């Protein structure tokens, strides 16, 4: 069963008349707004869903205005309609490849179901977008070891929110009872270590540091030694984000990984790439470049609250086949959450169906 069906209960595409489509639309609104079918959410889950809704306000408004304007010009389901749809999806940061894929799929569905009304088309478009979120069955859970040390490396360009995400994740893991150690592996950017130290101070966490411009691999070695000798549960390593000097970055990250694996062969357990949602398709380009440099196990998507480019989530999942594991839902220390497709969909498409 697709995500759309799990959320809204039944496929709109099964309805063939405008009357039935309107009835289904009302049912979907009732189920989404009143949550009559889903089990009662916990207070914590409800709080996270509210954060998703607040975070996606700009994106929701952008999506809503664009799709409503597109459908307002609806005259007939012809080739011009699908060309305009493709353009609308691209402008929503869904990405050109996925926009073409969705448009082609809808061509077939519209013909098969003889769809004529704008409500049916809107529901079908959203259904196709939604089900592209989870069709890859990617594992979104963080790979935290039940026994022994978990090692995580954070990578990403400077300014994407890498150090901030580390601070937030470390705070959350400590709150869950984990003994967490941080490593300031970005020894080249002025102020990077100070920034990490400031985040660590907020949660009273230890940090392994090195001298400015020193070999970051030496920091990683010291951190691994301390993490093992003092029985830490999680070690999180910050790294430099100099993607413009890819050869140096590749050599640096490869050296770090060799040291980690020498000390703990099963590590690193996560290599998380931090992407700034507000950069749109440029984030996908960054991800492709970093994937050439180092194996990436998951994405941390930041600044979703300050962007109208939430469609990038669809593009990342479909283009990269890498799971989004964490999302930034605000600036506070507890505003980093595991990516939840259902909360994301409700926030993104609220009021559209």
One Martini backbone bead per residue (centre of mass of N, CA, C, O) as a GRO file, in nm:
protein
  353
    1UNK     BB    1   0.095   0.037   0.024
    2UNK     BB    2   0.078   0.356  -0.018
    3UNK     BB    3   0.107   0.659   0.126
    4UNK     BB    4  -0.161   0.777   0.032
    5UNK     BB    5  -0.336   0.542   0.141
    6UNK     BB    6  -0.245   0.560   0.438
    7UNK     BB    7  -0.349   0.856   0.476
    8UNK     BB    8  -0.647   0.856   0.295
    9UNK     BB    9  -0.762   0.533   0.234
   10UNK     BB   10  -0.808   0.613  -0.084
   11UNK     BB   11  -0.832   0.613  -0.422
   12UNK     BB   12  -0.913   0.847  -0.655
   13UNK     BB   13  -0.876   0.681  -0.927
   14UNK     BB   14  -1.143   0.500  -0.881
   15UNK     BB   15  -1.286   0.746  -0.969
   16UNK     BB   16  -1.505   0.861  -1.254
   17UNK     BB   17  -1.672   1.082  -1.128
   18UNK     BB   18  -1.728   1.396  -1.015
   19UNK     BB   19  -1.897   1.322  -0.772
   20UNK     BB   20  -1.701   1.114  -0.648
   21UNK     BB   21  -1.455   1.298  -0.633
   22UNK     BB   22  -1.583   1.499  -0.432
   23UNK     BB   23  -1.633   1.291  -0.210
   24UNK     BB   24  -1.339   1.208  -0.171
   25UNK     BB   25  -1.229   1.485  -0.102
   26UNK     BB   26  -1.393   1.513   0.160
   27UNK     BB   27  -1.275   1.263   0.298
   28UNK     BB   28  -0.982   1.350   0.299
   29UNK     BB   29  -1.019   1.606   0.466
   30UNK     BB   30  -1.138   1.468   0.713
   31UNK     BB   31  -0.900   1.274   0.774
   32UNK     BB   32  -0.672   1.489   0.784
   33UNK     BB   33  -0.807   1.693   0.993
   34UNK     BB   34  -0.946   1.478   1.215
   35UNK     BB   35  -0.820   1.195   1.254
   36UNK     BB   36  -1.036   0.938   1.272
   37UNK     BB   37  -0.858   0.677   1.196
   38UNK     BB   38  -0.629   0.733   1.349
   39UNK     BB   39  -0.451   0.703   1.603
   40UNK     BB   40  -0.371   0.834   1.889
   41UNK     BB   41  -0.146   1.061   1.949
   42UNK     BB   42   0.116   1.158   2.087
   43UNK     BB   43   0.243   1.438   2.222
   44UNK     BB   44   0.514   1.425   2.071
   45UNK     BB   45   0.402   1.371   1.785
   46UNK     BB   46   0.226   1.625   1.774
   47UNK     BB   47   0.459   1.826   1.800
   48UNK     BB   48   0.613   1.740   1.546
   49UNK     BB   49   0.380   1.793   1.347
   50UNK     BB   50   0.365   2.097   1.408
   51UNK     BB   51   0.650   2.155   1.309
   52UNK     BB   52   0.609   2.069   1.021
   53UNK     BB   53   0.382   2.267   0.955
   54UNK     BB   54   0.543   2.524   1.017
   55UNK     BB   55   0.793   2.467   0.833
   56UNK     BB   56   0.591   2.429   0.559
   57UNK     BB   57   0.445   2.698   0.493
   58UNK     BB   58   0.600   2.810   0.247
   59UNK     BB   59   0.574   2.561   0.068
   60UNK     BB   60   0.268   2.533   0.073
   61UNK     BB   61   0.210   2.808  -0.054
   62UNK     BB   62   0.370   2.764  -0.313
   63UNK     BB   63   0.228   2.511  -0.409
   64UNK     BB   64  -0.065   2.613  -0.398
   65UNK     BB   65  -0.043   2.854  -0.593
   66UNK     BB   66   0.069   2.698  -0.835
   67UNK     BB   67  -0.156   2.479  -0.866
   68UNK     BB   68  -0.402   2.668  -0.874
   69UNK     BB   69  -0.309   2.824  -1.124
   70UNK     BB   70  -0.287   2.584  -1.311
   71UNK     BB   71  -0.593   2.481  -1.275
   72UNK     BB   72  -0.734   2.750  -1.362
   73UNK     BB   73  -0.627   2.688  -1.673
   74UNK     BB   74  -0.809   2.461  -1.717
   75UNK     BB   75  -0.947   2.277  -2.007
   76UNK     BB   76  -0.764   2.024  -2.104
   77UNK     BB   77  -0.639   1.692  -2.165
   78UNK     BB   78  -0.341   1.775  -2.300
   79UNK     BB   79  -0.030   1.844  -2.401
   80UNK     BB   80  -0.022   2.125  -2.270
   81UNK     BB   81  -0.089   2.034  -1.986
   82UNK     BB   82   0.173   1.853  -1.945
   83UNK     BB   83   0.377   2.079  -1.993
   84UNK     BB   84   0.278   2.259  -1.760
   85UNK     BB   85   0.318   2.053  -1.538
   86UNK     BB   86   0.621   2.016  -1.567
   87UNK     BB   87   0.691   2.312  -1.507
   88UNK     BB   88   0.561   2.324  -1.225
   89UNK     BB   89   0.740   2.106  -1.094
   90UNK     BB   90   1.012   2.242  -1.144
   91UNK     BB   91   0.936   2.507  -0.983
   92UNK     BB   92   0.899   2.306  -0.716
   93UNK     BB   93   1.174   2.129  -0.702
   94UNK     BB   94   1.151   1.828  -0.818
   95UNK     BB   95   1.267   1.800  -1.097
   96UNK     BB   96   1.308   1.702  -1.418
   97UNK     BB   97   1.297   1.393  -1.412
   98UNK     BB   98   1.047   1.365  -1.226
   99UNK     BB   99   0.855   1.540  -1.390
  100UNK     BB  100   0.856   1.353  -1.639
  101UNK     BB  101   0.762   1.095  -1.496
  102UNK     BB  102   0.490   1.205  -1.388
  103UNK     BB  103   0.368   1.302  -1.654
  104UNK     BB  104   0.367   1.025  -1.793
  105UNK     BB  105   0.193   0.878  -1.586
  106UNK     BB  106  -0.054   1.073  -1.616
  107UNK     BB  107  -0.118   1.020  -1.905
  108UNK     BB  108  -0.202   0.725  -1.860
  109UNK     BB  109  -0.415   0.765  -1.634
  110UNK     BB  110  -0.604   0.968  -1.774
  111UNK     BB  111  -0.673   0.778  -2.008
  112UNK     BB  112  -0.766   0.526  -1.848
  113UNK     BB  113  -0.984   0.710  -1.662
  114UNK     BB  114  -1.108   0.957  -1.802
  115UNK     BB  115  -1.013   1.239  -1.710
  116UNK     BB  116  -1.172   1.580  -1.649
  117UNK     BB  117  -1.128   1.695  -1.372
  118UNK     BB  118  -0.949   1.897  -1.155
  119UNK     BB  119  -0.978   1.732  -0.894
  120UNK     BB  120  -0.871   1.467  -1.005
  121UNK     BB  121  -0.598   1.576  -1.098
  122UNK     BB  122  -0.493   1.680  -0.831
  123UNK     BB  123  -0.505   1.409  -0.680
  124UNK     BB  124  -0.320   1.255  -0.878
  125UNK     BB  125  -0.070   1.429  -0.851
  126UNK     BB  126  -0.033   1.397  -0.542
  127UNK     BB  127  -0.019   1.091  -0.537
  128UNK     BB  128   0.240   1.072  -0.706
  129UNK     BB  129   0.420   1.237  -0.522
  130UNK     BB  130   0.386   1.077  -0.259
  131UNK     BB  131   0.473   0.784  -0.371
  132UNK     BB  132   0.774   0.889  -0.426
  133UNK     BB  133   0.875   0.889  -0.125
  134UNK     BB  134   0.847   0.539  -0.066
  135UNK     BB  135   0.932   0.339  -0.310
  136UNK     BB  136   1.238   0.267  -0.211
  137UNK     BB  137   1.266   0.164   0.083
  138UNK     BB  138   1.424   0.339   0.281
  139UNK     BB  139   1.643   0.365   0.551
  140UNK     BB  140   1.579   0.610   0.815
  141UNK     BB  141   1.739   0.491   1.033
  142UNK     BB  142   1.958   0.508   1.267
  143UNK     BB  143   2.283   0.355   1.322
  144UNK     BB  144   2.251   0.229   1.628
  145UNK     BB  145   2.421   0.070   1.860
  146UNK     BB  146   2.344  -0.156   2.114
  147UNK     BB  147   2.660  -0.237   2.119
  148UNK     BB  148   2.870  -0.004   2.162
  149UNK     BB  149   3.021   0.191   1.926
  150UNK     BB  150   2.918   0.490   1.760
  151UNK     BB  151   3.000   0.618   1.431
  152UNK     BB  152   2.995   0.962   1.308
  153UNK     BB  153   2.981   1.139   0.997
  154UNK     BB  154   3.005   1.480   0.894
  155UNK     BB  155   2.897   1.629   0.588
  156UNK     BB  156   2.961   1.941   0.410
  157UNK     BB  157   2.912   2.245   0.338
  158UNK     BB  158   2.961   2.550   0.413
  159UNK     BB  159   2.648   2.662   0.566
  160UNK     BB  160   2.441   2.406   0.598
  161UNK     BB  161   2.449   2.299   0.921
  162UNK     BB  162   2.647   2.091   1.051
  163UNK     BB  163   2.719   2.178   1.344
  164UNK     BB  164   2.429   2.221   1.437
  165UNK     BB  165   2.336   1.927   1.391
  166UNK     BB  166   2.530   1.800   1.587
  167UNK     BB  167   2.431   1.945   1.841
  168UNK     BB  168   2.137   1.839   1.828
  169UNK     BB  169   2.194   1.534   1.820
  170UNK     BB  170   2.358   1.516   2.079
  171UNK     BB  171   2.134   1.616   2.266
  172UNK     BB  172   1.934   1.387   2.203
  173UNK     BB  173   2.113   1.145   2.282
  174UNK     BB  174   2.151   1.230   2.574
  175UNK     BB  175   1.848   1.231   2.648
  176UNK     BB  176   1.848   0.905   2.578
  177UNK     BB  177   2.133   0.808   2.742
  178UNK     BB  178   2.385   0.889   2.595
  179UNK     BB  179   2.734   0.874   2.544
  180UNK     BB  180   2.887   1.173   2.420
  181UNK     BB  181   3.120   1.247   2.151
  182UNK     BB  182   3.322   1.503   2.013
  183UNK     BB  183   3.474   1.605   1.687
  184UNK     BB  184   3.705   1.853   1.554
  185UNK     BB  185   3.764   1.804   1.208
  186UNK     BB  186   3.752   2.122   1.149
  187UNK     BB  187   4.073   2.284   1.113
  188UNK     BB  188   4.033   2.525   0.881
  189UNK     BB  189   3.794   2.674   0.987
  190UNK     BB  190   3.721   2.956   1.115
  191UNK     BB  191   3.541   2.870   1.414
  192UNK     BB  192   3.454   2.568   1.416
  193UNK     BB  193   3.539   2.481   1.701
  194UNK     BB  194   3.386   2.701   1.857
  195UNK     BB  195   3.106   2.615   1.762
  196UNK     BB  196   3.114   2.329   1.883
  197UNK     BB  197   3.171   2.414   2.175
  198UNK     BB  198   2.906   2.569   2.213
  199UNK     BB  199   2.716   2.328   2.172
  200UNK     BB  200   2.841   2.149   2.395
  201UNK     BB  201   2.781   2.340   2.632
  202UNK     BB  202   2.465   2.318   2.625
  203UNK     BB  203   2.508   1.980   2.691
  204UNK     BB  204   2.760   1.889   2.833
  205UNK     BB  205   3.003   1.816   2.620
  206UNK     BB  206   3.263   1.657   2.488
  207UNK     BB  207   3.577   1.763   2.315
  208UNK     BB  208   3.783   1.698   2.042
  209UNK     BB  209   4.085   1.872   1.968
  210UNK     BB  210   4.278   2.094   1.760
  211UNK     BB  211   4.478   2.262   1.586
  212UNK     BB  212   4.500   2.497   1.372
  213UNK     BB  213   4.566   2.332   1.068
  214UNK     BB  214   4.560   2.056   1.141
  215UNK     BB  215   4.532   1.725   1.135
  216UNK     BB  216   4.227   1.572   1.136
  217UNK     BB  217   4.317   1.273   1.183
  218UNK     BB  218   4.429   1.324   1.472
  219UNK     BB  219   4.155   1.382   1.599
  220UNK     BB  220   4.028   1.110   1.534
  221UNK     BB  221   4.224   0.936   1.688
  222UNK     BB  222   4.179   1.062   1.968
  223UNK     BB  223   3.872   1.006   1.973
  224UNK     BB  224   3.882   0.699   1.952
  225UNK     BB  225   4.047   0.648   2.206
  226UNK     BB  226   3.849   0.782   2.405
  227UNK     BB  227   3.588   0.633   2.334
  228UNK     BB  228   3.699   0.352   2.421
  229UNK     BB  229   3.826   0.407   2.711
  230UNK     BB  230   3.532   0.564   2.809
  231UNK     BB  231   3.269   0.435   2.699
  232UNK     BB  232   3.126   0.537   2.456
  233UNK     BB  233   2.842   0.540   2.244
  234UNK     BB  234   2.906   0.823   2.085
  235UNK     BB  235   3.063   0.943   1.780
  236UNK     BB  236   3.104   1.279   1.652
  237UNK     BB  237   3.216   1.403   1.328
  238UNK     BB  238   3.366   1.672   1.209
  239UNK     BB  239   3.403   1.845   0.889
  240UNK     BB  240   3.508   1.960   0.610
  241UNK     BB  241   3.370   2.184   0.320
  242UNK     BB  242   3.585   2.165   0.058
  243UNK     BB  243   3.461   2.108  -0.248
  244UNK     BB  244   3.654   2.282  -0.435
  245UNK     BB  245   3.874   2.064  -0.301
  246UNK     BB  246   3.829   1.748  -0.367
  247UNK     BB  247   4.099   1.598  -0.340
  248UNK     BB  248   4.160   1.679  -0.046
  249UNK     BB  249   3.895   1.575   0.075
  250UNK     BB  250   3.923   1.282  -0.007
  251UNK     BB  251   4.189   1.226   0.145
  252UNK     BB  252   4.086   1.309   0.425
  253UNK     BB  253   3.844   1.109   0.451
  254UNK     BB  254   4.005   0.850   0.395
  255UNK     BB  255   4.189   0.875   0.642
  256UNK     BB  256   3.970   0.872   0.855
  257UNK     BB  257   3.850   0.593   0.782
  258UNK     BB  258   4.105   0.428   0.835
  259UNK     BB  259   4.126   0.492   1.136
  260UNK     BB  260   3.850   0.396   1.224
  261UNK     BB  261   3.879   0.097   1.111
  262UNK     BB  262   4.127   0.023   1.279
  263UNK     BB  263   3.969   0.066   1.557
  264UNK     BB  264   3.674   0.001   1.395
  265UNK     BB  265   3.565  -0.200   1.148
  266UNK     BB  266   3.241  -0.116   1.148
  267UNK     BB  267   3.335   0.161   1.087
  268UNK     BB  268   3.127   0.376   0.998
  269UNK     BB  269   2.773   0.390   1.057
  270UNK     BB  270   2.773   0.701   0.966
  271UNK     BB  271   2.725   0.916   0.667
  272UNK     BB  272   2.633   1.253   0.689
  273UNK     BB  273   2.457   1.471   0.475
  274UNK     BB  274   2.446   1.820   0.461
  275UNK     BB  275   2.152   2.006   0.357
  276UNK     BB  276   2.024   2.295   0.202
  277UNK     BB  277   1.702   2.357   0.112
  278UNK     BB  278   1.732   2.660  -0.006
  279UNK     BB  279   1.913   2.555  -0.269
  280UNK     BB  280   1.785   2.323  -0.396
  281UNK     BB  281   1.930   2.178  -0.669
  282UNK     BB  282   2.215   2.224  -0.545
  283UNK     BB  283   2.193   1.995  -0.336
  284UNK     BB  284   2.210   1.765  -0.541
  285UNK     BB  285   2.489   1.836  -0.650
  286UNK     BB  286   2.637   1.803  -0.383
  287UNK     BB  287   2.563   1.506  -0.336
  288UNK     BB  288   2.706   1.394  -0.586
  289UNK     BB  289   2.992   1.491  -0.505
  290UNK     BB  290   3.012   1.352  -0.224
  291UNK     BB  291   2.962   1.060  -0.333
  292UNK     BB  292   3.248   1.058  -0.472
  293UNK     BB  293   3.414   1.090  -0.200
  294UNK     BB  294   3.182   0.942  -0.016
  295UNK     BB  295   2.998   0.742   0.157
  296UNK     BB  296   2.639   0.773   0.183
  297UNK     BB  297   2.372   0.704   0.427
  298UNK     BB  298   2.263   1.012   0.470
  299UNK     BB  299   2.031   1.283   0.525
  300UNK     BB  300   2.052   1.631   0.622
  301UNK     BB  301   1.784   1.863   0.643
  302UNK     BB  302   1.799   2.206   0.623
  303UNK     BB  303   1.610   2.497   0.634
  304UNK     BB  304   1.295   2.434   0.584
  305UNK     BB  305   1.166   2.694   0.727
  306UNK     BB  306   1.321   2.908   0.506
  307UNK     BB  307   1.157   2.759   0.267
  308UNK     BB  308   1.002   2.697  -0.076
  309UNK     BB  309   1.177   2.398  -0.130
  310UNK     BB  310   1.032   2.108  -0.054
  311UNK     BB  311   1.061   1.946  -0.330
  312UNK     BB  312   1.353   1.839  -0.279
  313UNK     BB  313   1.283   1.575  -0.140
  314UNK     BB  314   1.195   1.422  -0.393
  315UNK     BB  315   1.460   1.455  -0.551
  316UNK     BB  316   1.652   1.315  -0.355
  317UNK     BB  317   1.520   1.034  -0.343
  318UNK     BB  318   1.510   0.979  -0.658
  319UNK     BB  319   1.808   1.058  -0.749
  320UNK     BB  320   1.995   0.926  -0.501
  321UNK     BB  321   1.893   0.693  -0.307
  322UNK     BB  322   1.883   0.857  -0.029
  323UNK     BB  323   1.813   0.891   0.289
  324UNK     BB  324   1.618   1.081   0.494
  325UNK     BB  325   1.688   1.117   0.846
  326UNK     BB  326   1.705   1.437   0.886
  327UNK     BB  327   1.539   1.741   1.019
  328UNK     BB  328   1.499   2.083   1.017
  329UNK     BB  329   1.249   2.269   1.242
  330UNK     BB  330   1.464   2.483   1.351
  331UNK     BB  331   1.667   2.660   1.605
  332UNK     BB  332   1.642   2.476   1.821
  333UNK     BB  333   1.781   2.208   1.992
  334UNK     BB  334   1.491   2.034   1.933
  335UNK     BB  335   1.488   2.092   1.591
  336UNK     BB  336   1.550   1.771   1.546
  337UNK     BB  337   1.432   1.520   1.316
  338UNK     BB  338   1.297   1.262   1.201
  339UNK     BB  339   1.196   1.150   0.909
  340UNK     BB  340   0.844   1.207   0.816
  341UNK     BB  341   0.633   1.144   0.567
  342UNK     BB  342   0.352   1.210   0.686
  343UNK     BB  343   0.413   1.490   0.800
  344UNK     BB  344   0.516   1.608   0.536
  345UNK     BB  345   0.259   1.573   0.368
  346UNK     BB  346   0.063   1.732   0.546
  347UNK     BB  347   0.227   2.000   0.527
  348UNK     BB  348   0.253   2.030   0.212
  349UNK     BB  349  -0.082   1.959   0.144
  350UNK     BB  350  -0.229   2.158   0.298
  351UNK     BB  351  -0.538   2.245   0.141
  352UNK     BB  352  -0.520   2.075  -0.148
  353UNK     BB  353  -0.726   1.802  -0.045
   0.00000   0.00000   0.00000
